Structure formats: structure tokens, C-alpha cells
Amino acid sequence: MPALVSDVISGSIAEELEITRGDVILSIDGEKMQDMIDYKFLCKNELITVEVQKTNGEIEEIELEKDFDEDLGIIFESAVFDKVKPCLNNCIFCFVAQQPKGLRDTLYVKDDDYRLSYLQGTYITTTNLTEKDKERIAKLHLGPFYISVHTTNPELRTKMLRNPNGGKILENLRWFCDNDIPFHVQIVLCPGYNDGKELERTLSDLSSLGDCLLSVAIVPVGVTQFRSEELKTVDKNVAEETLKTAFKYEKVCCSDEFFLLAEKNIPENDYYGNFSQLDDGVGSLRTIMDDFDCLDLPDKIDKPLTICFACSVAAKTAFEYIAEGLNKIENLTVIVNPVKSTYWGKNITVAGLITSEDLINSIKDIKADYVIVPSIMLKPYTNLFLDGNSLDFVKEKTGKNIIVFEDNYSVAEVLELL
């Protein structure tokens, strides 16, 4: 995969140099690049030479002068320019393996690439981490990384990942610590496997790793109706037990779903520390509720207006809290309409997995001036849902005025509608 230009930032050096979508950056100062890590390192000079292959095949060498830390303003098609390191595991809970055919091609890609973990916050298992990879990480002092641990029991982790290298997790984590490389940890809780005493063991082991361990997120396993093997989901009892265990340890937070399943209130702000694993659903509901509390709301609006929040089932609690506050505004009516996943099954409750058909069925009979959906329902930088249908398709099928909120952790954009 070459360093293919997807777009350039307006007003940037790249725009001034007439670098455009479809061009390929072949080298900087004669050095080939394997990923964005190389690109960022090579750009840290005041004088650089950029070799560009234009869309017509012509190759240009551009010499330029810039500030030392000034970025060129190029948005690449991918963060890695060579082959993405694939996942070599066959995890018992793998979500990719629980998907039917017919979705976007990218949804079937299983990566386990330390570079994407560093650059984009994706989770790695370290089972395919080579000595060469470690040498580069240590040399460039990369980090933090996001690591899927699940369990520190070597035999159990080998069983859960179905990979003989799975049992080396503590060895790898200690290597990160020995080289002062910070990391965040994820545990996907699978009842009957890594809960109970096994979770206690894992958290105890992790607590011994010191300052390089930045945070631990515990999330419930997601089980779709397409899964062929039986796997238990997290119920109220397991959720309560997990919360009780997690509270014993510093740096450990459970995702919002555990509190909802245990029928407990979402914790206050200080529980989540610096909210370092928001994309894993750890503190996202608290963030959006706290953000709402900071908004300066009007007492009334000029004419009657009805707004519908088409949120995920998991976010229902937060949006009902927000709706209660907004409905105090004279002339404003706010409806909360959680979108149930008939496509994936009742156990999948997050916004990022809502399909266009489920959204259509959920809002088609709603009477509202605006229907608001979070941008996480759409593929980044597009208007496409998981099933490949577009936002325009949904608008056409429902006849609704649908507004996409770009910030998934804020409802400040609602004030623009009032």
C-alpha cells in the first residue's frame, strides 16, 4: 500500500505545492516510508525534499523550507504504507467472525498492528510482535499503546486467543515496562472464562506493573445472532461481581454497559480519571451528561420545535437525562428513541453498529422536525452506514430531516437548531 494522498488540508503547505488526492508520496529526503511514523519523523526538518508521483504518472521532486515542526497538511488513505500486520489469533469472542457476508470490506479486516495502536489507538494482542518491532519501538520510544490482555493466565489466554503465543502476555508487558513504554489495557469479559477469580488474578498481575500501566478498561463481550459457537453474555449478576472486583484496583474502570446491566447509576467524573479509553465506552455517558450540564440553555424558543434523538440502546440513560433538561425550554419537545438492533440481535446495543435499515424502522413513524444521530453511526469521512446504504438513502426512505452530530460526546450542536 503506497503513501496515497486522500486529501490535503486547506491552506496547508501541501495545498500550496498543488499536491492533490490520488498523488503518492514516494519519499522524503530520499527515504522511503513504511508508515505515518516515518512520515512524521522525516518531516521534522526545516529543509526537506519531497518526491511525489502525480496522478498522471509523472514524478516531481519538490524542495521546500518550513518550520521544524510544521506539518505538510497531507491526509493519507492509510496510516501504514506497507502491508498492515494481520491478526494471527482466532479469539473465541472475535467480532469479525460474528459478521454475516455483505457488509463493507473493511469490516472483515483483522489487524493486529502496533503502528495502528500507536497512531490511532486500536488494540493489539502482542502475539505477532517481533524482535524487529520491539527494536523499533524502543529506538523511537513510541507509545502509548493499547493492548488487549483479557487475562494474564498463560494457559487461559492461549485458549481464548487460540494462539500458542497468547501465553506470553506478561512477558511482553514487562518488556514495555523495562523500556519505559507506556500502555493502556483492555479486558473483554467473557463469563465462564476470564471473570470471577480469573479477573481477580489478572487485575492483581497488572497492578504490579507500575507507572507504565496507564489504565485498564473492562468491557463486556459482544455476542451477535450470527455467532455459531455458544458464548455467554454479561448479565446483572456478572456485572455486579465485575464492578465489585474492579473497584478494588486503581486505574481500573468498567465500561458504561456494566453499570447499566447492574442497574446502577453512571459514576461521577472522578471515577474515570482522564477518560483515556472513551472509545471503548468507558465514561462516554458521563462525558455527554457533564457536557450538557455546562450548556447555557435558553428559557424559551420562538416557535414550537420537536427534536428526536435516535441514539443507541446503551446511550438511552444519558439521552433521557438530556431530554429532561431540554424539555424545560418553552416551545421545545425532545423525544428519545433508542434504535434497537434487529440486524445484529438484542445483545448489541452500541451506536457504532446500527445499520441503516434498523434506523429506518426506528424513526419512520416518529413525528419530529429534526432527527439527530451521532456521527459514529457512519463510516468516518463518509455518509455510509455499516450495511453500505447512505444517509441520503435513509432520508429518502423516511422523509425525515436527519442531522448528524459530529461530536459523539457532546450535544452542544443542538443549540444551533433552537
Buried (B, 14 or more C-beta within 10 A) or exposed (E): EBBBBEBBEEEBBBBEBEBBEEBBBBBBEEEBBBBBBBBEEBBEBEEBBBBBBBEEEEEBEEEBEBEEEBBBBBEBBBBBBBEBBEBBBEBBBBBEBBBEEEBBEEEEEBBBBBBBBBBEBBBBBBBBBEEEBBEBBBEEEBBBBBBBBBBBBBEBBBBBBEBEBBBBBBEBBBBBBEBEBBBBBBBBBBBEBBBBEBBBBBBEBBBEBEEBBBBBBBBBBBBBBEBEEEBEBBEEEBBBBBBEBBEEBEBBBBBBBBBBBBEEEBBEEEBBBEBBBBBBBBBBBBBBBBBBEEBEBEEEBEEEBBBBBBBBBBBBBBBBBBBEBBEEBEEBBBBBBBBBBBBBBEBBBBBBBBBBBBBBBBBEEBEBBBBBBBBBBBBEEEBBBBBBBBBEBBBEBBEBEBBBBEEBBBBBEBEEBB
